[in-house]
Amino acid sequence: MPYTMLYDGNCRICRQQADLVAAYDEHRQIELLDANSPAARERFPQISHEEAMGQLHVVGPDGTIYRGAEAVRELLLRLPALRGLGELMRLPGALAVAGPVYEFIARNRYLLGGNAACDDGSCRRA
């Protein structure tokens, strides 16, 4: 059973990160799942939609749930070409720095990257 990355499919930054994970996932050990999908809510009822929209979630094969910067670290550790970055995030204090940076980006992701749900112009103000 692979790891599952739950990401916000309406977020352009999140979609780009999912594409990056897919490109580096040589061993196909990370399943990408849009947290907005009914499948995500069905498979992971322990993660509310509100929680999933607040930050990245990675669910390990054993059911362990990683959130935010810890989820990023866990993904990096699974991708051979990026494993070194994941190892850096294991250093003492690394998550103390990465956590607030991640939280800022997550809170402002639509402002920074836009909302992909609006690509069809449906969010445009009249």
C-alpha positions in Angstrom: 0.0 0.0 0.0 1.5 3.4 -1.0 1.6 6.7 0.9 -1.3 9.0 0.0 -0.9 12.7 -0.5 -4.1 14.7 0.1 -3.8 18.1 -1.5 -6.1 20.9 -2.5 -6.8 20.4 -6.2 -8.2 23.9 -6.4 -4.9 25.4 -5.4 -2.4 26.0 -8.2 0.6 25.8 -5.9 -0.7 22.5 -4.4 -1.3 21.1 -7.9 2.2 22.1 -9.0 3.6 20.3 -5.9 1.5 17.2 -6.7 2.9 17.3 -10.2 6.4 17.6 -8.8 5.9 14.6 -6.5 4.5 12.6 -9.4 7.6 13.5 -11.5 10.0 12.4 -8.8 8.2 9.4 -7.6 10.3 6.8 -9.5 8.9 3.9 -7.5 5.3 4.9 -7.6 4.9 4.8 -3.8 2.9 8.0 -3.4 -0.8 8.2 -4.5 -2.0 11.7 -5.2 -5.6 12.4 -4.1 -7.5 15.7 -4.3 -8.8 16.3 -0.9 -11.9 17.9 -2.5 -12.9 14.6 -4.0 -15.6 12.3 -2.6 -13.0 9.5 -2.6 -10.8 11.4 -0.2 -13.6 11.9 2.3 -14.7 8.3 1.9 -11.2 6.8 2.3 -10.1 9.1 5.1 -13.1 10.1 7.2 -10.7 10.8 10.1 -9.5 13.8 8.2 -12.2 16.5 8.0 -12.5 18.4 4.8 -11.7 21.6 6.8 -8.5 20.0 8.1 -7.5 18.8 4.6 -8.1 22.3 3.2 -5.9 23.8 6.0 -2.7 22.0 5.2 -1.2 19.1 3.3 -1.8 15.7 4.7 0.1 12.5 3.9 -1.2 9.2 5.1 1.4 6.4 5.5 0.8 2.8 4.7 0.4 2.1 8.4 -2.3 4.8 8.8 0.0 7.4 10.3 -1.1 10.9 9.4 1.5 13.6 8.7 0.4 17.2 8.4 1.9 20.5 7.1 5.7 20.7 7.1 6.0 17.2 8.6 4.0 15.9 5.5 6.4 17.7 3.2 9.4 16.1 5.0 7.8 12.7 4.8 7.2 13.1 1.0 10.8 14.3 0.5 12.1 11.2 2.3 10.2 9.0 0.0 11.6 10.5 -3.2 15.1 9.3 -3.9 16.2 12.5 -5.8 14.9 14.7 -3.1 15.7 12.6 0.0 18.6 14.9 1.0 16.2 17.7 1.5 14.0 15.5 3.7 17.1 14.5 5.7 17.9 18.3 6.2 14.3 18.6 7.6 15.2 16.0 10.2 17.9 18.2 11.7 17.2 19.7 15.1 15.2 22.9 14.7 14.4 22.4 11.1 10.7 21.9 11.6 10.7 24.9 13.9 11.7 27.0 10.9 9.9 25.1 8.2 6.6 24.9 10.1 5.8 28.7 10.2 7.0 29.1 6.6 4.7 26.3 5.5 1.8 27.6 7.5 2.2 31.1 6.0 2.2 29.7 2.4 -0.7 27.4 3.2 -2.8 30.2 4.6 -2.1 32.4 1.6 -2.0 29.8 -1.1 -4.9 31.3 -3.2 -3.5 34.8 -2.9 0.0 33.6 -3.9 -0.9 31.1 -6.6 -4.6 31.6 -7.4 -7.6 29.3 -7.4 -7.6 26.7 -10.2 -11.4 26.4 -9.8 -11.5 30.0 -11.3 -9.6 29.1 -14.5 -12.9 29.1 -16.4 -13.6 32.7 -15.3 -16.4 31.7 -12.9 -14.9 33.6 -10.0 -14.5 36.9 -11.9 -16.4 39.8 -10.3 -19.0 41.5 -12.6 
